């Protein structure tokens, strides 16, 4: 069965925040896994942007996405899988980058014939190759924007003939000449990426609440309104839009502001490592301009 990538948070909370001599092999593997998950999440956002700009049609391949949305080439390589880029990738023409991505990307894209008007909520849109991570678990972004971690054999059963089991792209090994490895981020950076993934999922649930009820949860009702029906309110169309609200990767509750920052309807954010709102380490939604909380 599919399960939330929330299981990574348990490992994050148990990991050491500061490394005097660099991360342990266990922490390094976890960081690379989170980097890979973040790549998938961002690629899914770019895919939606492409569809919005092309009358609902998704791109025929990831190379086309790279050119049309000016996607950083590093997004198409899984750090956890040991994949690398050509050493001169930054000097390559976009068409050459696209050709390389279509031949060597670490991610399997299934949306080539999708249209945004068609129902694809639970269908896999893009996922990582099954040999990139231990225990045969792969991260999958579904058509509804949710990210789940699922065993590859279960993914095959769910997807049926829609799944590309041949995975014809080929990875360039790290031992090959003239290649550039994907740099490792810090654990706190990994936690921030993970928090942004959580924030995206929570925002999807809050937006679904607004579609059902004609308004967003009030400041007083908070995020829990998408999990439990608020008491003393007339919400005849209320339904549970989120299974629960997890703590952020530092063990603190996610925050909700309504109205939101910068003239937005609402804002979901994490207080970051210090656990205090309004400081420079707050983790905000990616679309929030610099400046942070007032």
N, C-alpha and C positions, 0 to 999 in steps of 0.2 A: 504494500500500500504506500501511497505517497505520504510524506510527512513534511512538516515545515522545516526550513533550514534553521529553525530556532535552536536545534540541538547544538549548533555551533556556539551559541551564546553561553552555554554551560561551560564549554571549554575556554571561551574567552574570559569569563569571570574567574576561572581557576588559574589563568595564566599570569605569569609575572609581568608587571607593567614596565619595569625598567630593566634593561640588560646592561650590565657592566662590561661583559665580554661578548656581546651579541646574543641573539636568540638561541634557545636550545633547538635541537633538531625537531622536537615535537612542536614547539611554538612556530618554527620556520615553516613546517608543513601546514599548520593551521593558517598562518598568514597568507601563504600562497593559495590555499583553498578559498579564502575570503576574497583575495584579488581576482580570482577566476570568477567567483559568483558576481562580483561587482562588474566585471566585463560583460557577463551575460545580461545583467540588469540594464546596463547602459545601452547595449546593442538593441535590446527590446524597445527602449525609449526611442532610439534613432529609427527603428523600423516603423514605429507608430508615426513619427514625424514624417517619414517618407510617404507613408500611406495617406496622411492628411494632405500632403502636397501633390499627390498623384491620384486624385479622385477615388481614394479608398484602396487602390491597388498596392500590394506590397512589392518590393523589388524582386527581380528574377533571381538574384544571387547576392552574396555579401559584398562582392567586389563593386557591384553597382551602388550598393548602400554607401561604401567608403567614398566613392566619387561624389555622389549626390549630396550627402550630408557632411562631407569633409571629416570623416571619422578618423581619429588617430589610429594608425596601423597597429599599434601595440594592443588595441582592444580585441584583436582577432587571434591573439596567442594566449594560451593558458599557462600562467606561471607555474601552476601545480603540476602540469604535465611535462615540464622540462623543455617546452618548445622555445624557439629562438627566432629572431628576425635577421634578415641580411644586414651585414655591418653598415651598409650604406643606405639603409631604408629611408632615412630622412632626405636623401638626395634623389630618390627615385621619383619619376613622374607618376602622377595619380593613376594613369592607365596601367603602368607597370606594377604599382602597388596593388591595384585591384586584381591583376592577373595572378600575382603571388598569393594574395589572400584566397582566391578561389581554388588555388592548387594546394595550399598548405594550412589553411585555418584549422584551429583546434575545435571549432564549433560546428555543429550540424544544424542547418537552417531548413525548416520545413514550410515556410510561408510563401514560397515562390508563386503559388496560384491562389493565394488568399485575397479576399476582399473584405474590408472592414465592415461591410453590411451583412456579411455572413456570420452565423454563430460558430465561434471557435473557442468559447470560454475555457474549456478544460483541455483543449488540444495542445500538444507541445508545439511551440513556435520556434524555439531555438534551445539547444542543449549541448552539453559537453560530451566528448567522446568517452566511452565507457572505460577505457584503459587509463584515463588521466588521474583517477583517484582510487583509494583503497576501498575494499569491501564491495566493489562493483556498484557503488552509488554514483549517480550522476545528478547534477543540478539541472533543472529544467525550468524555463520560463514559459508559462502557459499563455494562451490567447487572451486571458483576462488580466494579464500583467503580473500574476502571482508567481513567485519562485518557490519551487518545491525540490526536495531531495528524494530520489526514488531509485530503487534497484533497477538495473538495466533490463533484467528479464521481465519485471513488472511493467516497465515502460513499453516493452515490445507488445505485451498482452493488451495494454490500454490503447495503444496507438494502432495496432494491427498493421495493415498494409501501408499506412501513412508514414511508417517509420523507416528511415534509411538505415538498414542494418549493414550495408556494405561500407559506409564511411570512407569514401574513395579519396578524400584528401590525404596527403602524406605529410607527416611532421618532419621538419628539418632537425636532425639530432644536434644536441649541444656540443657534440664532439666534432661537428663539421667545421671546415675552415670558413673564414670570412663571415662569421655570424655574430650577432649581438644578443646577449641574454637579457631577459626582462629583470630589472632591478627589484630587490626585495624592499618592501615598505616596513615601517616600524609597527609594533603591536598596537599602539594607540591610533595610528593611522588606519590599521585594519579594523579596529573597533569603530572608528568613525565611519568607515565604509559600510560596516555591518549595520550601524545605527541608521544610516541613510536608506538602506534596504528596508529596515523595519518601518521607517517613517513613510516610505512609499506605500507599503502594504496597509498601514494604518490610514493614510490619506485616501486610499481606494475605498476602504470601509466607510469613512466619514462622508465621502462623496456619494456613496450608495445610500447612506442614511438620508442625505438631502434629496436624492431622487425619489425615495419612497415617501418622504414626509413633507417635502416642499420647503424645508429650511435645514440649516445646519444645527447641531447640538449647541445649546447655549454654553456660555463660559461655565456656569454653575453645573450643568449636566456633564460636561467634559467628555472625554473619550469613551467613558464607560457606557454612554448612551447608545453606542454601536454594538454593545455586548449585552446589556440588560435594559429593558424598557424602563425609562424614567418614571418614577412615581408621580401621581397627581397631574399627569399631562394627557391631553387628548391627541393621541397619535394612532388613529385606526389602522394605518398602513405600516405600522412599525414591524420590523422583522430583525432578527439578529444578523448584522452585517460583518461582525468579526467574532472569531471564536474566543478571543480574549486579548488583553493588552499585556504583552510581556514587559519586563524591565529592560532598560537599555543595557548595553554591554558592560557598563560600570555598576550595574545593580540598582539604578535609580529609575523612578517612573518617568515615562515620556510626558512632555508638557503639551498643553493645548491652549491656544489663544484664539478667541472669536469676538470681534473681527481679528483678522490676522495682520501680519506685518506687511508694510509697503502696499497698503490698499487691497490686500487679498481677503478672501472670505474667511479663511482660517489658516492657522499655522500649527503644525506639529513639529516638535523639536526635542532634542536631548540636551540636558545640562552639561554633558561632556564629562571629562575626568574629574573636575572639581565639584560636580554635583550642584552647582549654583547657577541659576538663570541670569542672563544678562552679562556674562563674562565672555572673554575672547575665545574660549574653547567650546562654546556651545555648538552643537551639530544641528544645522538648519537644513530645510529642504533644498535640494540643488538649485531650484529656480529662484530662491530668495537672494536678492542682491546683497552685496557686501555691506556690512554695517551692523548686522546682528540685531539683537533685541534692544529696545529703548531702555 
